[in-house]
Amino acid sequence: MGANTFGKLFAITSFGESHGEAVGVVIDGCPANVEINIAFIQNELDRRRPGQSSITTQRKELDKIEVLSGIFDGRTTGAPIAIIVRNENQKSSDYNHLKDVFRPSHADFTYDKKYGHRDYRGGGRSSARETVARVIGGAVAKLILKEAGILINAYVSQVGNIKVATPYSKLDLSKIDSNNVRCPDGDIAKRMETLIKDIRKQGDTIGGKISCVIKGCVVGLGEPAFDKLHADLGKAMLSINAVKGFEIGSGFEAVEMKGSEHNDLFVNKDGQIKTTTNYSGGVQGGISNGMDIYFNVAFKPTATIMQKQASINKKGETVELDAKGRHDPCVVPRAVPIVEGMAAMVILDHLLRFKAYSK
């Protein structure tokens, strides 16, 4: 199984399975002498960890990080940074009934056919537990980006048909973590939480959308033609479990607009070139233009539902699947730090590449 590494100059390699001894990450290319706040990294992981509220999976994992290398006296040494998180609350027996059965909309069938063997205990590498590595790598990237004046905030903007109608520029993003849903609009958050709880009682799941805003990027991040900034952001987001869609700036709404409406006109504002609108989402020609970068990420409903479903086993026989285990009724509240982490690694990777070109 290849392709477990993400990034070029700043790169992570993730390893481990959901029901193995541990999951972890090796971070390569991190600059030396960077001050690392371990408490910040742990807090980012706490935002992702299971069992944190009544609307998430009740798997209980402390997700405590263990630094194995690359950090000394609170600073990076320039060597690869290796960090692991031990699995503590596996209930592998919950998955025994899935040994020979393919769950609908899971990776069971494709993994089995591609590799001829699979870890049916929670999905192994296909489990969202792999995203622990992404959050850790993203937390390190965030620390470096903050020193460069670049801030990244993601929030839940939709659950089912309940949406945040207010533009991000008019929301108080400091309130993202003030509720279980991670939605900065308190009234909308309450409605979302009620919906998620109702869906859970039905033994079902629901999808949602996360919006992300990146502020403070310099002009010039991105490498045409194949490493356009928005293309790399898109790949990063689409690599996250359960993601089914990505749009940046005006996104799919652009198809209903005319060029005269969609063009972002340039103005000189206090000696700096800006645009009057930002339908481009902060990226033009694949390169950041200095405006806010903003995008949306669509998540499907969690594939495991607590209802009986028809499926197929390895012999091709029709069987009735009665799911067990602990699963999120809606993944988006826990996915917020994952989206932020992946965005941070893309931006830092391109920032390092940009600096390599700078005089």
C-alpha positions, -999 to 999 in steps of 0.1 A, spaced: 0 0 0 17 32 -12 9 69 -11 10 73 27 30 105 23 16 140 17 35 172 8 68 181 -9 90 204 12 69 200 43 57 164 42 40 139 65 39 101 64 11 86 84 11 51 98 -10 27 120 -45 12 120 -76 20 141 -73 -13 161 -35 -16 161 -11 -6 188 -9 30 178 -13 56 150 13 81 142 31 105 119 66 113 107 70 150 98 98 156 73 111 190 62 101 210 92 126 239 96 150 237 125 148 259 157 110 263 155 95 266 190 69 238 195 41 242 219 32 206 228 1 217 247 -12 234 215 -7 202 195 -25 182 222 -54 207 222 -58 203 184 -59 165 188 -85 169 217 -107 188 192 -106 157 169 -107 129 195 -137 106 199 -161 107 229 -159 145 234 -196 151 233 -231 135 231 -231 140 193 -199 121 185 -188 84 186 -186 72 222 -152 54 217 -131 67 246 -96 76 235 -74 100 254 -53 105 223 -22 116 242 8 123 220 42 108 225 71 126 208 98 101 197 122 124 178 129 157 162 121 180 191 147 189 218 143 215 246 110 226 231 124 233 196 127 214 163 161 201 155 156 198 118 155 160 120 123 141 112 96 146 139 80 113 149 49 114 171 26 85 180 -8 82 197 -15 48 213 -49 32 208 -65 24 242 -102 17 237 -104 -8 209 -134 -32 209 -123 -54 180 -149 -80 189 -176 -55 177 -163 -62 142 -161 -100 142 -194 -102 122 -178 -82 94 -150 -105 87 -166 -118 55 -192 -91 48 -188 -60 28 -204 -29 45 -223 -6 21 -204 26 11 -173 15 31 -138 6 18 -144 -31 26 -150 -43 -9 -124 -22 -27 -97 -30 -2 -104 -67 -3 -103 -68 -41 -72 -46 -44 -51 -61 -17 -66 -96 -13 -67 -90 25 -81 -64 48 -83 -54 85 -120 -56 92 -116 -43 127 -128 -7 122 -115 -6 86 -77 -5 94 -61 22 73 -95 33 59 -106 43 93 -109 80 102 -86 73 131 -58 77 105 -66 114 106 -48 117 140 -16 120 119 -30 148 98 -41 168 128 -7 165 144 11 175 112 -13 203 107 -8 216 143 29 218 137 22 237 105 -2 260 122 25 270 148 49 280 120 22 298 99 11 318 130 46 332 132 42 343 95 9 360 103 -12 333 86 -43 321 104 -67 293 95 -102 288 108 -127 262 98 -163 258 111 -194 238 104 -216 258 81 -243 231 73 -258 199 87 -284 183 66 -307 212 54 -297 236 82 -273 262 69 -254 292 81 -266 320 58 -242 347 72 -210 352 52 -178 343 71 -167 379 71 -196 388 94 -192 358 118 -173 358 150 -149 330 143 -137 330 179 -170 313 188 -163 282 167 -154 260 197 -181 275 219 -205 246 212 -205 209 204 -212 214 167 -183 239 161 -206 264 144 -200 301 152 -237 310 149 -251 299 183 -287 297 172 -280 277 141 -256 255 162 -285 246 186 -307 236 156 -279 215 141 -273 197 174 -310 189 178 -310 175 143 -279 153 149 -294 139 181 -327 131 164 -309 114 135 -289 93 161 -321 82 178 -333 69 144 -302 48 141 -292 69 111 -266 95 101 -265 129 84 -240 148 62 -227 183 65 -204 210 52 -173 227 66 -162 262 55 -126 272 59 -110 307 59 -72 314 55 -61 349 63 -28 366 59 -13 347 29 12 366 8 8 370 -29 26 342 -48 17 308 -32 10 281 -58 29 264 -86 13 263 -121 5 242 -139 -2 210 -118 5 223 -83 -20 252 -84 -27 263 -48 -64 255 -51 -57 222 -67 -35 211 -38 -61 223 -13 -87 203 -32 -66 172 -32 -59 176 6 -96 180 14 -107 151 -9 -82 128 8 -101 132 41 -125 103 49 -161 109 39 -154 140 18 -175 141 -14 -170 177 -26 -148 207 -26 -154 242 -39 -133 274 -36 -145 310 -38 -178 312 -57 -176 275 -64 -206 260 -82 -225 292 -79 -202 307 -105 -221 287 -132 -251 310 -128 -231 343 -130 -219 364 -159 -183 375 -163 -193 411 -156 -206 399 -122 -179 374 -113 -148 394 -122 -129 406 -91 -119 442 -100 -85 455 -88 -82 487 -67 -53 504 -49 -62 505 -12 -37 523 10 -9 515 -13 -18 478 -17 -35 462 -46 -67 445 -35 -99 433 -52 -133 448 -46 -149 413 -45 -134 379 -39 -152 354 -60 -118 339 -68 -115 328 -32 -80 343 -29 -65 323 -57 -61 334 -94 -42 314 -120 -35 289 -93 -15 315 -72 -26 333 -40 -35 369 -47 -33 382 -11 -70 382 -4 -87 357 20 -87 322 8 -120 305 15 -135 272 5 -162 246 14 -159 209 20 -189 186 17 -190 154 39 -213 125 32 -234 108 60 -214 83 80 -216 50 62 -223 29 93 -259 32 104 -276 14 132 -302 -1 109 -304 -35 92 -293 -34 56 -289 -59 28 -253 -66 17 -230 -91 1 -204 -114 16 -171 -127 1 -189 -156 -15 -213 -132 -33 -242 -143 -12 -269 -118 -1 -268 -113 37 -285 -90 62 -261 -67 79 -269 -56 115 -242 -30 123 -226 -27 157 -198 -5 171 -195 31 179 -198 57 152 -205 94 146 -240 103 136 -224 132 118 -187 135 112 -184 173 106 -180 185 142 -149 163 147 -136 170 111 -131 207 117 -95 204 130 -88 179 102 -98 204 76 -77 231 93 -47 207 96 -47 197 60 -51 233 49 -22 244 71 1 218 57 -7 228 21 -2 265 28 31 258 47 44 236 20 38 263 -6 52 290 16 84 271 20 85 266 -18 78 303 -23 107 313 0 130 290 -20 123 312 -50 125 345 -32 156 366 -33 
